[in-house]
Amino acid sequence: MNYILYLHGFASSSDSTKAKVFKEYLKQQKGFDVIIPDLPNNLIDWSDSIEYSIKKYNPIALIGSSLGGFYSTYFARKLKLIDILLNPAVLPAEGMKKYLGTNINYSTGKEFELTIAEIEHLSLMERALEPNKSLENKSLVILETGDEVLDYKKAVDFYANSHIKIIRGGSHSLDSFDQHLEQILIFIKNALK
């Protein structure tokens, strides 16, 4: 079985719309399955949870949405895995400072605190990444220009050596996601060759 690890965004869960749509799509595909862990609210624990899932399932690809895209990039480059990015956060430490303090998980309704230690953890991860160093033919970035949370142009610059698909309009939720499912799977299959 070829496992794909899906990483949801900040204050979200495995119950996110894109995660469920992708899981349903893969049910109809032979030889592929998706693992969608519920990442903890603490961002330092995200790294531990992702490392655990990678060791357990040995995925061939990572898919990351928003902040999950940043973590996907970090681990995909570290482990030379295929990387699919959906409106990814690019070097997010500075931007995440606005969430310091109390937050609410959109999916679970659970309240949690974002700490400066978590921002510092993101900064350490950022320093390990270099712009334009995507693995050749192993990174696909799907962006919508209407993203109201993240500036898609930052992703265009950071992932300049990747395969980039830009869709006019849309939102941070990647409204057109269901239109890219076949392309994502074809990209993964081609990258495996």
C-alpha positions, -999 to +999 in steps of 0.1 A: +000+000+000+012+035-009+004+058+021+000+095+017+002+116+049-023+146+050-014+175+073-043+198+082-039+235+090-036+254+123-066+250+147-081+224+124-084+186+125-087+154+104-124+164+100-115+193+077-134+194+044-103+189+022-091+160+042-124+142+040-127+150+002-092+135-004-099+105+017-131+098-002-113+102-035-086+078-026-111+051-015-118+047-053-081+044-062-062+011-060-029+009-041-032+043-023-045+052+011-044+085+031-034+089+068-049+120+084-037+124+119-053+148+143-024+171+150-023+184+185-030+221+192+006+226+204+029+232+174+059+217+190+039+185+194+030+187+157+066+177+149+065+147+172+031+136+159+042+139+123+075+120+130+055+092+146+031+090+116+061+089+092+078+061+111+046+041+114+033+044+078+064+052+058+044+075+034+055+081-002+041+117-001+030+144+022+001+168+015-001+199+036-028+226+039-019+261+052+004+256+082+003+219+075+020+229+042+049+244+060+054+212+081+049+191+049+077+211+032+100+207+062+096+169+065+094+163+027+127+180+021+143+164+051+132+129+040+131+135+002+094+127-001+069+140-026+053+172-014+018+185-023+010+219-009-024+236-007-023+273-001+008+267+021+021+290+049+055+302+039+080+307+068+051+312+092+068+321+125+064+359+122+028+357+110+018+332+137+027+358+164-008+373+160-022+341+174-002+342+206-024+335+236-058+319+236-073+303+204-101+280+196-098+249+174-123+255+145-131+218+143-132+207+179-142+239+197-114+232+222-096+263+236-058+263+236-029+286+241-002+294+215+031+302+233+063+320+223+081+286+226+060+273+197+069+304+176+106+298+184+101+262+173+087+274+140+117+297+136+141+268+141+123+249+115+124+279+091+162+282+094+165+246+081+147+255+049+160+274+019+138+291-007+138+276-041+153+243-029+124+221-036+132+186-047+131+185-085+098+171-098+087+162-063+068+193-052+034+205-064+019+238-051-017+246-056-027+282-049-057+304-051-052+341-055-083+349-034-066+335-002-076+360+024-052+346+051-019+341+032-004+360+003-001+335-025+028+355-041+050+345-012+044+309-020+051+316-057+085+331-048+095+305-021+085+275-043+098+289-076+115+257-086+084+236-079+054+228-101+030+256-093-007+258-102-024+292-097-061+295-097-077+330-099-101+337-071-110+312-045-101+315-008-078+302+019-100+270+020-089+262-016-124+263-030-113+244-062-096+215-043-120+188-056-110+198-092-073+189-086-077+155-071-068+136-102-039+159-110-025+154-075-026+116-078-011+117-113+017+140-100+024+115-072+025+086-095+048+104-120+071+115-091+074+078-080+088+068-114 
